[in-house]
Amino acid sequence: MSNPFAFFGLTPSLNIDAKSLRKLYLDIQRGAHPDLANLKEDASLISEQANAHYRTLSNPTTLVKSFLDVVGNFQWNENQLPTDFLMEMMDLSDAIEAMDRSNEASVRDVEQQLAVYMNALDTDFQLLSTQAEPNIASLGVWYQKSQYLGRLRKNFEGIVEI
């Protein structure tokens, strides 16, 4: 996929103003509208790209991934998660597997455990996004944690990934 920051004419950043992004997105969509565009095939492609890039920059996880792709020299194939985090995730995964889905208290307990980690991840993102030049390694770890927690969340919700 192409660079979503360049597509909207933005400098790569984790701190993108949502209103400004929305305005840029709508301006592009207006220009690509089939009734107004000269080349309808190009307009359709531009509209599809605008949709995809807008979704990418509107979601913290995909925003970080795009930022790392564009700015960072992150080694995607290397697990950089701390051992203590991995051990905690193994415990949480075991709790999800052992959870009695017919018991509300059991489900609520596991959901609260998951929420603690998700809230910590949100807090970490807020801190990283306010840095003028975020640490690439810290961003990479944040991204890997978000992916790991996302898989656990799907497992908790009973969503099977293929």
MITOR-816022 format. One record per residue: residue number from 0; residue in three letters; x, y, z of N, C-alpha, C in turn. Coordinates in pm, 1 decimal. Each point is the difference from the previous one (the first is absolute). Layout:
+-----+------+----------+----------+----------+----------+----------+----------+----------+----------+----------+
: seq : type :      nc1 :      nc2 :      nc3 :     cac1 :     cac2 :     cac3 :      cc1 :      cc2 :      cc3 :
+-----+------+----------+----------+----------+----------+----------+----------+----------+----------+----------+
: NUM :  ALA :        X :        Y :        Z :        X :        Y :        Z :        X :        Y :        Z :
...
+-----+------+----------+----------+----------+----------+----------+----------+----------+----------+----------+
// end
This chain:
+-----+------+----------+----------+----------+----------+----------+----------+----------+----------+----------+
: seq : type :      nc1 :      nc2 :      nc3 :     cac1 :     cac2 :     cac3 :      cc1 :      cc2 :      cc3 :
+-----+------+----------+----------+----------+----------+----------+----------+----------+----------+----------+
:   0 :  MET :     84.9 :   -117.8 :      0.0 :    -84.9 :    117.8 :      0.0 :     89.3 :    123.9 :      0.0 :
:   1 :  SER :    -43.6 :    103.8 :    -63.9 :     79.6 :    122.2 :     -7.8 :     -0.2 :     72.9 :    134.9 :
:   2 :  ASN :     76.2 :    105.0 :      8.1 :     17.6 :     78.2 :    121.1 :   -125.9 :     83.1 :     27.9 :
:   3 :  PRO :    -75.0 :    -29.2 :    107.1 :   -122.4 :     75.1 :     27.9 :     26.9 :    145.6 :     36.9 :
:   4 :  PHE :    116.0 :     26.5 :     59.0 :     34.0 :    138.0 :     35.2 :     19.0 :     82.4 :   -127.4 :
:   5 :  ALA :     77.7 :    -54.1 :    -93.1 :     24.9 :     70.0 :   -126.4 :   -129.7 :     16.3 :    -78.6 :
:   6 :  PHE :    -85.6 :   -101.0 :      3.2 :   -126.5 :      7.4 :    -73.7 :    -79.4 :    123.9 :     40.8 :
:   7 :  PHE :     -1.8 :     29.8 :    129.9 :    -74.3 :    116.8 :     49.5 :     87.0 :    124.7 :     11.3 :
:   8 :  GLY :    127.9 :     -9.2 :    -41.0 :     89.4 :    114.9 :      7.0 :     40.9 :     34.0 :    142.1 :
:   9 :  LEU :      6.5 :   -100.9 :     87.2 :     34.1 :     21.2 :    140.1 :    143.6 :    -41.8 :     28.2 :
:  10 :  THR :     59.8 :     65.6 :     96.1 :    129.0 :    -41.9 :     51.9 :    -26.5 :   -119.3 :     90.9 :
:  11 :  PRO :     76.4 :   -107.4 :    -14.3 :    -23.3 :   -115.7 :     87.2 :      6.1 :     39.6 :    147.2 :
:  12 :  SER :   -104.9 :    -36.3 :     71.9 :    -13.0 :     35.5 :    140.8 :    -99.3 :    -94.4 :     65.5 :
:  13 :  LEU :     13.5 :    -16.0 :    130.3 :    -97.8 :    -77.8 :     76.3 :   -110.6 :     89.1 :     52.2 :
:  14 :  ASN :     20.5 :    129.1 :    -11.6 :    -95.1 :     95.6 :     54.7 :    -68.7 :     74.3 :   -114.9 :
:  15 :  ILE :    -94.5 :    -68.8 :    -62.2 :    -71.3 :     58.0 :   -114.3 :   -132.7 :     56.9 :     48.8 :
:  16 :  ASP :    -25.1 :    123.6 :    -36.6 :   -125.7 :     63.2 :     38.0 :   -114.8 :    -65.8 :    -76.4 :
:  17 :  ALA :    -92.7 :    -60.7 :     73.3 :   -109.6 :    -76.1 :    -61.2 :    -87.4 :     87.3 :    -90.0 :
:  18 :  LYS :    -26.5 :    123.0 :     40.7 :    -84.1 :     89.0 :    -81.6 :     68.6 :     37.9 :   -131.0 :
:  19 :  SER :    129.6 :     29.1 :      7.9 :     74.9 :     35.1 :   -121.3 :      7.2 :   -118.4 :    -95.4 :
:  20 :  LEU :     22.8 :   -119.3 :     55.0 :      3.7 :   -120.1 :    -82.5 :   -134.7 :    -22.7 :    -66.6 :
:  21 :  ARG :   -106.3 :     16.3 :     75.6 :   -135.5 :    -18.5 :    -55.3 :    -26.8 :    100.0 :   -113.1 :
:  22 :  LYS :     44.8 :    124.0 :     18.2 :    -19.7 :    101.0 :   -104.3 :     76.5 :    -37.7 :   -126.7 :
:  23 :  LEU :    125.4 :    -42.8 :     15.0 :     79.2 :    -42.3 :   -115.4 :    -67.7 :   -118.2 :    -70.7 :
:  24 :  TYR :    -47.4 :    -94.4 :     78.8 :    -67.8 :   -117.5 :    -53.5 :   -124.3 :     40.2 :    -80.6 :
:  25 :  LEU :    -81.9 :     85.3 :     57.0 :   -122.6 :     43.3 :    -69.0 :     31.6 :     80.5 :   -125.9 :
:  26 :  ASP :    103.8 :     82.8 :      5.6 :     40.7 :     76.2 :   -118.8 :     39.6 :    -94.6 :   -113.7 :
:  27 :  ILE :     75.9 :   -103.3 :     33.9 :     40.9 :    -97.8 :   -102.1 :   -121.5 :    -75.5 :    -52.5 :
:  28 :  GLN :    -88.9 :    -38.3 :     88.0 :   -119.4 :    -73.7 :    -42.8 :    -89.0 :     86.0 :    -89.8 :
:  29 :  ARG :    -10.3 :    127.9 :     32.2 :    -78.3 :     89.2 :    -87.3 :     61.9 :      8.0 :   -139.2 :
:  30 :  GLY :    132.7 :     12.8 :     -3.2 :     70.0 :      8.6 :   -127.8 :     -6.0 :   -129.3 :    -79.6 :
:  31 :  ALA :    -19.6 :   -111.7 :     69.2 :     -3.4 :   -130.3 :    -66.8 :   -143.2 :    -46.6 :    -27.4 :
:  32 :  HIS :    -96.1 :     83.4 :     32.2 :   -139.6 :    -40.2 :    -22.2 :    -23.2 :    -26.3 :   -148.7 :
:  33 :  PRO :    -63.9 :   -113.0 :    -34.4 :    -17.7 :    -37.8 :   -141.4 :    -72.0 :    105.2 :    -84.8 :
:  34 :  ASP :    -88.4 :     76.2 :     60.4 :    -72.2 :    102.0 :    -76.5 :     86.9 :    122.3 :    -29.7 :
:  35 :  LEU :    106.0 :     15.6 :     76.8 :     84.8 :    118.6 :    -16.2 :    135.4 :    -30.8 :    -63.9 :
:  36 :  ALA :     43.3 :   -121.7 :      8.6 :    133.2 :    -37.1 :    -49.8 :     -3.2 :    -26.1 :   -150.4 :
:  37 :  ASN :    108.1 :     38.2 :    -67.0 :     10.6 :    -21.0 :   -144.3 :     25.3 :   -146.5 :    -33.0 :
:  38 :  LEU :     92.9 :    -61.7 :     68.4 :     34.4 :   -139.7 :    -24.7 :    -58.8 :    -84.8 :    112.4 :
:  39 :  LYS :   -114.2 :    -60.9 :    -26.9 :    -72.1 :    -72.1 :    103.9 :     80.0 :   -116.9 :     58.2 :
:  40 :  GLU :     81.0 :    -67.2 :    -82.1 :     78.6 :   -112.5 :     50.4 :    103.7 :     48.1 :    101.4 :
:  41 :  ASP :     69.1 :    109.6 :    -32.5 :     97.2 :     56.3 :     93.8 :    -68.9 :     49.6 :    126.6 :
:  42 :  ALA :   -116.6 :     59.0 :    -16.2 :    -74.4 :     52.1 :    114.2 :    -38.1 :   -112.7 :     94.8 :
:  43 :  SER :    -38.7 :   -112.2 :    -54.8 :    -36.5 :   -113.7 :     83.5 :    121.0 :    -50.0 :     78.9 :
:  44 :  LEU :    113.5 :     -8.1 :    -64.7 :    122.9 :    -43.9 :     66.4 :     41.1 :     98.5 :    109.2 :
:  45 :  ILE :     -7.3 :    127.0 :    -28.5 :     34.6 :    103.3 :     98.4 :    -94.2 :     -7.9 :    119.9 :
:  46 :  SER :   -126.5 :    -20.6 :    -26.6 :    -98.1 :    -11.8 :    107.4 :     29.4 :   -121.7 :     88.4 :
:  47 :  GLU :     32.9 :   -111.9 :    -61.9 :     33.8 :   -121.2 :     76.0 :    125.1 :     22.1 :     84.4 :
:  48 :  GLN :    100.4 :     64.8 :    -58.3 :    122.8 :     27.2 :     74.3 :    -27.1 :     95.5 :    116.1 :
:  49 :  ALA :    -81.9 :    100.4 :    -23.8 :    -34.1 :     95.1 :    105.8 :    -69.3 :    -72.2 :    115.1 :
:  50 :  ASN :    -92.0 :    -88.9 :    -31.7 :    -69.7 :    -77.2 :    104.2 :     99.6 :    -81.8 :     81.9 :
:  51 :  ALA :     86.3 :    -73.6 :    -69.1 :     96.6 :    -86.5 :     68.3 :     97.3 :     81.9 :     85.5 :
:  52 :  HIS :     53.1 :    107.2 :    -55.2 :     97.0 :     81.6 :     73.4 :    -64.9 :     73.7 :    117.3 :
:  53 :  TYR :   -123.7 :     41.5 :    -17.7 :    -70.9 :     67.0 :    110.0 :    -19.1 :    -97.6 :    116.1 :
:  54 :  ARG :    -42.1 :   -122.9 :    -31.8 :    -15.3 :   -101.6 :    105.2 :    134.3 :    -26.2 :     68.5 :
:  55 :  THR :    105.8 :     -8.0 :    -78.0 :    133.5 :    -25.9 :     54.8 :     41.6 :    107.4 :     98.6 :
:  56 :  LEU :    -16.1 :    125.8 :    -36.2 :     45.4 :    109.6 :     84.9 :    -96.1 :     30.6 :    114.6 :
:  57 :  SER :   -119.2 :    -55.8 :     -4.3 :    -99.2 :     23.0 :    105.1 :      8.6 :   -103.5 :    112.1 :
:  58 :  ASN :     74.5 :   -105.8 :    -21.7 :     11.3 :   -108.2 :     97.8 :    141.3 :      2.6 :     58.1 :
:  59 :  PRO :     13.2 :      8.2 :    132.7 :    134.0 :      9.7 :     59.2 :     95.5 :   -112.4 :    -41.3 :
:  60 :  THR :    -48.5 :   -122.5 :     -5.9 :     88.3 :   -112.4 :    -32.3 :     52.9 :      9.5 :   -142.6 :
:  61 :  THR :    -88.8 :     25.6 :    -95.4 :     44.2 :      8.9 :   -139.4 :     76.6 :    130.2 :    -25.4 :
:  62 :  LEU :    -31.6 :    103.6 :     76.4 :     76.5 :    124.7 :     -8.2 :    145.3 :    -25.5 :     39.4 :
:  63 :  VAL :     20.1 :    -70.8 :    111.6 :    135.3 :    -30.2 :     45.9 :     73.1 :    -86.7 :   -101.9 :
:  64 :  LYS :    -67.5 :   -101.0 :    -52.3 :     63.3 :    -86.7 :    -99.6 :     44.4 :     81.5 :   -121.4 :
:  65 :  SER :    -86.6 :     87.2 :    -48.9 :     35.1 :     84.6 :   -114.6 :    114.1 :     94.4 :     33.6 :
:  66 :  PHE :     -3.2 :     56.5 :    118.5 :    107.0 :     89.8 :     43.5 :    132.7 :    -75.4 :      1.7 :
:  67 :  LEU :     -0.3 :   -120.3 :     57.5 :    122.6 :    -80.2 :      4.7 :     47.2 :    -37.3 :   -140.0 :
:  68 :  ASP :    -93.8 :    -29.5 :    -88.4 :     36.8 :    -33.3 :   -138.6 :     65.6 :    117.8 :    -70.2 :
:  69 :  VAL :    -52.1 :    119.3 :     24.3 :     47.1 :    119.5 :    -71.4 :    124.6 :     60.2 :     64.8 :
:  70 :  VAL :      0.5 :      8.0 :    131.6 :    104.8 :     74.0 :     70.5 :    105.4 :    -90.6 :     62.3 :
:  71 :  GLY :    -44.8 :   -111.4 :     51.7 :     89.3 :    -82.7 :     80.5 :     78.5 :   -102.0 :    -78.3 :
:  72 :  ASN :     95.7 :    -53.1 :     69.7 :     79.5 :   -109.4 :    -53.8 :    -28.3 :   -119.4 :     90.2 :
:  73 :  PHE :   -127.5 :    -37.6 :      7.3 :    -44.9 :   -102.9 :     92.4 :     11.8 :   -137.8 :    -63.9 :
:  74 :  GLN :     52.4 :    -93.8 :     75.9 :     15.4 :   -137.6 :    -47.2 :   -128.9 :    -77.0 :     32.4 :
:  75 :  TRP :    -88.4 :    -10.5 :    -97.7 :   -131.7 :    -59.2 :     21.6 :      5.5 :   -146.9 :     38.5 :
:  76 :  ASN :     98.9 :    -70.6 :    -44.6 :      4.2 :   -143.6 :     26.1 :     63.6 :    -34.3 :    134.2 :
:  77 :  GLU :     40.3 :     97.5 :     77.5 :     61.9 :    -24.3 :    130.0 :    -99.1 :     28.9 :    111.6 :
:  78 :  ASN :    -20.5 :    -98.6 :     87.1 :    -84.2 :     21.5 :    116.7 :     78.5 :     84.4 :     99.7 :
:  79 :  GLN :    -53.9 :    114.2 :     33.3 :     69.3 :     90.3 :     91.5 :    -76.9 :     17.8 :    129.9 :
:  80 :  LEU :    -96.6 :    -89.5 :     24.6 :    -79.3 :     11.3 :    121.1 :     79.2 :    -44.3 :    122.4 :
:  81 :  PRO :    -16.1 :     72.5 :    109.9 :     69.0 :    -37.8 :    123.8 :    -50.4 :   -135.9 :     51.0 :
:  82 :  THR :     87.8 :    -75.4 :     59.9 :    -34.0 :   -133.0 :     50.7 :   -113.0 :      6.2 :    102.3 :
:  83 :  ASP :      2.3 :    100.2 :     89.3 :   -105.9 :      8.3 :    101.7 :   -136.9 :     22.7 :    -64.8 :
:  84 :  PHE :     -5.0 :     79.0 :   -106.9 :   -126.1 :     21.0 :    -71.2 :    -47.8 :   -131.8 :    -60.9 :
:  85 :  LEU :     89.9 :    -73.6 :    -61.4 :    -37.2 :   -127.9 :    -61.4 :    -52.5 :    -98.4 :    104.2 :
:  86 :  MET :     62.2 :     -2.8 :    116.3 :    -46.2 :    -89.2 :    106.5 :   -139.5 :     41.6 :     48.3 :
:  87 :  GLU :    -21.9 :    130.1 :     14.1 :   -131.9 :     49.1 :     40.2 :   -105.4 :    -34.4 :   -105.1 :
:  88 :  MET :     38.5 :      9.0 :   -127.1 :    -94.0 :    -31.7 :   -107.2 :    -31.1 :   -150.4 :     -3.7 :
:  89 :  MET :     98.2 :    -80.8 :     33.2 :    -24.5 :   -144.3 :      7.7 :   -100.6 :    -29.8 :    111.2 :
:  90 :  ASP :     15.4 :     67.8 :    113.2 :    -94.9 :    -17.8 :    110.4 :   -139.5 :     46.2 :    -40.9 :
:  91 :  LEU :     -6.7 :    113.7 :    -68.2 :   -129.9 :     50.9 :    -45.0 :    -62.1 :    -93.0 :   -103.3 :
:  92 :  SER :     80.8 :    -52.6 :    -89.2 :    -49.2 :    -95.2 :    -99.1 :    -54.4 :   -125.5 :     68.0 :
:  93 :  ASP :     71.9 :    -47.3 :    100.8 :    -48.0 :   -115.9 :     76.0 :   -132.3 :     31.1 :     69.3 :
:  94 :  ALA :    -12.1 :    120.4 :     54.4 :   -124.7 :     40.3 :     66.5 :   -115.9 :      4.1 :    -99.0 :
:  95 :  ILE :     27.3 :     45.9 :   -120.2 :   -104.3 :      4.4 :   -103.1 :    -43.4 :   -141.2 :    -35.8 :
:  96 :  GLU :     97.7 :    -87.9 :    -17.1 :    -31.4 :   -138.8 :    -36.4 :    -76.2 :    -71.2 :    111.2 :
:  97 :  ALA :     36.2 :     28.2 :    125.6 :    -62.8 :    -68.0 :    113.7 :   -132.8 :     63.9 :     41.1 :
:  98 :  MET :    -30.6 :    116.2 :    -54.0 :   -118.7 :     75.2 :     38.9 :   -127.4 :    -80.2 :    -28.6 :
:  99 :  ASP :    -90.5 :     -0.2 :     97.0 :   -131.0 :    -63.3 :    -17.2 :    -93.2 :    105.7 :    -58.5 :
: 100 :  ARG :    -25.6 :    -10.4 :   -129.4 :    -80.1 :    102.6 :    -68.8 :   -144.7 :      6.7 :     49.9 :
: 101 :  SER :    -45.6 :   -101.2 :     69.9 :   -136.4 :      1.9 :     53.3 :     -5.3 :     67.8 :    137.0 :
: 102 :  ASN :    116.9 :     33.8 :     55.0 :      8.2 :     63.3 :    130.9 :     36.2 :    147.5 :    -18.5 :
: 103 :  GLU :    -97.1 :     87.8 :     28.4 :     22.1 :    143.8 :    -21.7 :    119.5 :     53.6 :     77.9 :
: 104 :  ALA :     17.5 :    -46.0 :    121.9 :    110.1 :     48.0 :     83.9 :    133.9 :    -40.0 :    -61.3 :
: 105 :  SER :      8.2 :   -120.3 :    -53.7 :    123.2 :    -47.4 :    -63.5 :     32.8 :     83.2 :   -122.7 :
: 106 :  VAL :    -99.8 :     26.5 :    -80.6 :     18.7 :     80.1 :   -121.7 :     40.4 :    142.7 :     36.9 :
: 107 :  ARG :    -69.7 :     56.7 :     98.3 :     27.8 :    137.6 :     41.0 :    142.3 :     13.1 :     55.6 :
: 108 :  ASP :     45.5 :   -100.6 :     76.6 :    134.6 :      2.4 :     56.0 :    105.3 :      3.9 :   -110.5 :
: 109 :  VAL :    -14.8 :    -86.2 :    -99.2 :     96.7 :     -3.6 :   -110.5 :     -8.3 :    128.3 :    -81.9 :
: 110 :  GLU :   -121.4 :     48.6 :    -20.3 :    -17.4 :    124.0 :    -76.6 :     68.0 :    117.2 :     71.7 :
: 111 :  GLN :     -8.1 :      2.8 :    132.6 :     65.7 :    106.5 :     75.7 :    151.3 :    -10.5 :    -10.6 :
: 112 :  GLN :     51.9 :   -122.5 :      2.0 :    144.5 :    -18.8 :    -17.1 :     44.5 :     52.1 :   -136.4 :
: 113 :  LEU :    -76.6 :    -33.8 :   -101.6 :     31.0 :     44.8 :   -135.4 :     -8.6 :    152.0 :    -10.1 :
: 114 :  ALA :    -99.3 :     58.4 :     65.6 :    -19.2 :    145.3 :     -3.3 :    118.5 :     73.6 :     62.6 :
: 115 :  VAL :     59.0 :    -57.0 :    104.0 :    116.5 :     62.8 :     64.3 :    113.7 :     14.6 :   -100.8 :
: 116 :  TYR :     25.2 :   -105.3 :    -75.7 :    107.4 :      4.6 :   -100.0 :    -34.6 :     93.6 :   -115.9 :
: 117 :  MET :   -125.6 :     -1.2 :    -43.0 :    -41.1 :     88.2 :   -109.8 :     11.1 :    147.3 :     42.1 :
: 118 :  ASN :    -39.6 :     29.9 :    123.5 :     10.3 :    137.5 :     50.6 :    145.9 :     43.9 :     10.3 :
: 119 :  ALA :     86.2 :    -90.7 :     44.6 :    142.9 :     32.7 :      7.6 :     55.4 :     27.4 :   -140.1 :
: 120 :  LEU :    -45.2 :    -78.0 :    -96.2 :     43.1 :     19.8 :   -138.7 :    -46.0 :    137.0 :    -51.2 :
: 121 :  ASP :   -124.0 :     37.7 :     30.9 :    -50.8 :    132.3 :    -39.8 :     81.7 :    111.6 :     63.3 :
: 122 :  THR :     32.9 :    -16.1 :    128.1 :     80.3 :    100.2 :     70.1 :    138.6 :     11.9 :    -64.0 :
: 123 :  ASP :     60.3 :   -115.0 :    -30.1 :    131.0 :      1.4 :    -65.2 :     -6.7 :     71.7 :   -134.6 :
: 124 :  PHE :   -107.1 :    -24.2 :    -76.5 :    -12.7 :     66.4 :   -129.3 :    -11.4 :    151.4 :     17.5 :
: 125 :  GLN :    -77.3 :     42.9 :     97.7 :    -14.2 :    143.9 :     23.9 :    135.6 :     63.0 :     29.1 :
: 126 :  LEU :     81.0 :    -68.3 :     79.0 :    133.9 :     51.9 :     30.7 :     88.7 :      2.4 :   -124.4 :
: 127 :  LEU :     -1.1 :   -108.5 :    -75.1 :     83.1 :     -7.2 :   -120.4 :    -42.9 :    103.0 :   -104.8 :
: 128 :  SER :   -130.2 :     22.2 :    -11.2 :    -49.3 :     89.9 :   -105.2 :     27.5 :    146.8 :     29.2 :
: 129 :  THR :     33.3 :     32.3 :    123.9 :     29.0 :    140.0 :     32.7 :    148.2 :     34.2 :    -15.0 :
: 130 :  GLN :     82.8 :   -100.4 :    -23.1 :    143.5 :     24.2 :    -16.6 :     26.8 :     57.1 :   -139.2 :
: 131 :  ALA :     85.1 :    101.3 :     -4.5 :     34.7 :     60.8 :   -129.3 :     64.5 :   -103.0 :    -92.2 :
: 132 :  GLU :     90.7 :    -78.6 :     53.7 :     64.4 :   -106.9 :    -75.8 :     -9.4 :   -128.1 :     81.9 :
: 133 :  PRO :   -107.2 :    -76.0 :    -20.8 :    -18.6 :   -120.8 :     80.2 :    111.5 :   -102.3 :    -22.9 :
: 134 :  ASN :     32.6 :    -72.2 :    105.0 :    101.3 :   -103.8 :     -4.9 :    -52.8 :   -115.7 :    -84.5 :
: 135 :  ILE :     70.3 :    -33.4 :   -106.9 :    -43.6 :   -104.0 :    -93.4 :    -11.4 :   -135.5 :     69.2 :
: 136 :  ALA :     96.5 :    -33.9 :     83.9 :     -4.4 :   -128.9 :     69.3 :   -121.7 :     -7.8 :     92.0 :
: 137 :  SER :    -29.6 :    107.8 :     71.8 :   -117.0 :      2.2 :     88.3 :   -129.0 :    -12.2 :    -79.6 :
: 138 :  LEU :     -3.7 :     66.2 :   -114.7 :   -117.8 :    -11.9 :    -86.9 :    -17.1 :   -142.9 :    -50.3 :
: 139 :  GLY :    109.4 :    -61.2 :    -36.1 :     -5.5 :   -137.8 :    -47.6 :    -51.4 :    -93.9 :    106.7 :
: 140 :  VAL :     46.5 :     18.8 :    121.2 :    -48.2 :    -82.4 :    111.4 :   -148.0 :     27.1 :     23.1 :
: 141 :  TRP :    -39.8 :    127.3 :     -3.7 :   -141.9 :     34.0 :     16.9 :    -83.5 :    -70.3 :   -107.0 :
: 142 :  TYR :     47.1 :      4.7 :   -124.6 :    -74.4 :    -62.6 :   -108.8 :    -11.8 :   -151.3 :     22.1 :
: 143 :  GLN :    109.3 :    -63.3 :     36.4 :     -4.0 :   -144.4 :     22.5 :    -92.6 :    -34.9 :    117.3 :
: 144 :  LYS :      2.2 :     81.3 :    104.9 :    -91.9 :    -22.6 :    111.3 :   -145.3 :     14.6 :    -45.4 :
: 145 :  SER :    -26.4 :    100.6 :    -81.4 :   -138.0 :     21.7 :    -46.6 :    -47.8 :   -117.6 :    -84.5 :
: 146 :  GLN :     88.5 :    -54.4 :    -82.1 :    -35.9 :   -116.2 :    -80.9 :    -28.5 :   -120.9 :     88.7 :
: 147 :  TYR :     84.6 :    -20.4 :     98.8 :    -15.3 :   -112.8 :     91.0 :   -131.3 :     11.5 :     77.1 :
: 148 :  LEU :    -25.0 :    118.9 :     55.5 :   -123.7 :     21.0 :     75.6 :   -123.2 :     -8.2 :    -89.9 :
: 149 :  GLY :     12.4 :     44.7 :   -123.4 :   -111.1 :    -10.3 :    -93.9 :    -38.0 :   -144.9 :    -25.6 :
: 150 :  ARG :    101.2 :    -86.6 :    -13.0 :    -27.8 :   -142.9 :    -19.0 :    -65.3 :    -59.9 :    123.9 :
: 151 :  LEU :     47.9 :     39.4 :    118.1 :    -61.4 :    -50.3 :    123.3 :   -143.9 :     49.6 :     13.5 :
: 152 :  ARG :    -22.8 :    125.0 :    -40.0 :   -136.8 :     55.5 :      5.9 :    -92.5 :    -80.6 :    -91.6 :
: 153 :  LYS :     46.1 :    -32.3 :   -118.4 :    -81.2 :    -81.5 :    -92.2 :    -23.9 :   -138.5 :     57.7 :
: 154 :  ASN :    100.1 :    -56.5 :     61.3 :    -15.9 :   -130.0 :     63.8 :   -104.1 :      9.0 :    111.2 :
: 155 :  PHE :      6.4 :    105.3 :     79.9 :    -96.9 :     21.4 :    106.9 :   -142.6 :      9.7 :    -55.6 :
: 156 :  GLU :    -12.5 :     69.9 :   -112.6 :   -131.5 :     18.7 :    -61.6 :    -45.5 :   -123.2 :    -80.3 :
: 157 :  GLY :     86.9 :    -99.5 :     -9.6 :    -36.2 :   -121.5 :    -70.9 :     16.8 :      8.6 :   -150.4 :
: 158 :  ILE :     76.4 :     98.9 :    -45.4 :     25.5 :     16.7 :   -142.6 :    120.4 :    -83.9 :    -36.9 :
: 159 :  VAL :    -17.1 :    -86.8 :    -97.4 :    109.1 :    -86.9 :    -42.3 :     68.3 :     62.9 :   -120.7 :
: 160 :  GLU :    132.7 :     17.9 :      8.9 :     75.5 :     53.4 :   -112.2 :     50.6 :   -112.6 :    -86.5 :
: 161 :  ILE :      1.2 :     23.1 :   -126.8 :     50.1 :   -101.8 :    -94.7 :    138.3 :     38.7 :    -43.9 :
+-----+------+----------+----------+----------+----------+----------+----------+----------+----------+----------+
// end
